[in-house]
Amino acid sequence: MKASELRDKDQAALNKELSDLLKAQFGLRMQLATQQLQNTSQLKKVRRDIARVRGPEMNDSVKTSLTRTRVGKVVSNKMDKTVTVLVEHRVKHPIYGKYVVRSKKYHAHDEANTYNEGDLVEIQEGRPISRTKAWTVSRLVEAARVI
């Protein structure tokens, strides 16, 4: 089955096609186990067809945005067009059950050098810009408070 044929089908037809392919795969695997399968390449074809039907472009429930975003605090803006963003998240300790704060620093691209230390920003993952920089600052969440 070609991917272009699958794109023309609606979700109900795709679900029926998937169930038919899974039944065919089960039958082929049983034939293989009992040494009745003559052409073993059929298994590969059915497995690939199942992957095509289950693929991300066939599902309506796929997230629209595939890029990851994080919110963190700018801790350094000394580099040109780059800010260092500290992202903190809470993780439950596996033994003690207490929530522990884990943190990681990301280098993010800041094209106009507009963000200062203490700003709360949202960063978005993208292609690698340099050896350590694959994130870009997408928006300012909250400006730093000046005392």
Residue pairs with C-beta under 8 A, 6 or more apart in sequence:
1 17
1 49
1 52
1 53
3 52
3 55
3 57
6 14
6 17
6 52
6 53
6 58
7 57
7 58
9 17
11 60
14 53
14 58
17 53
18 50
18 53
18 54
21 46
21 49
21 50
21 53
22 50
24 46
25 43
25 46
25 47
25 50
28 37
28 42
28 43
28 46
29 43
31 37
32 40
32 43
37 43
52 58
56 62
67 124
67 125
67 126
68 124
68 125
69 122
69 123
69 124
69 125
69 138
70 85
70 87
70 106
70 122
70 123
70 135
71 87
71 120
71 121
71 122
71 123
71 141
72 85
72 86
72 87
72 88
72 106
72 120
72 121
72 123
73 85
73 86
73 118
73 119
73 120
73 121
74 83
74 84
74 85
74 86
74 115
74 116
74 117
74 118
74 119
74 120
74 121
74 144
75 84
75 85
75 86
75 105
75 117
76 83
76 84
76 117
77 83
77 84
77 110
77 113
77 115
77 116
77 117
79 107
80 113
81 109
81 110
81 111
81 113
82 107
82 108
82 109
82 110
82 133
83 107
83 108
83 110
83 115
83 121
83 137
84 105
84 106
84 107
84 108
85 105
85 106
85 107
85 108
85 121
85 123
85 135
85 137
86 103
86 104
86 105
87 103
87 104
87 105
87 106
87 123
88 101
88 102
88 103
89 101
89 102
89 103
90 99
90 100
90 101
90 102
91 99
91 100
91 102
92 98
92 99
92 100
93 99
93 100
106 123
106 135
107 130
107 132
107 133
107 135
108 121
108 123
108 133
108 135
108 136
108 137
109 126
109 129
109 133
109 135
109 136
109 137
110 136
110 137
111 136
114 140
115 121
115 137
115 140
116 144
117 144
118 144
118 145
119 140
119 142
119 143
119 144
120 140
120 141
120 142
120 143
120 144
121 137
121 138
121 139
121 140
121 141
122 137
122 138
122 139
122 140
122 141
123 135
123 136
123 137
123 138
124 135
124 136
124 137
124 138
125 134
125 135
126 134
126 135
126 136
127 134
128 134
129 136
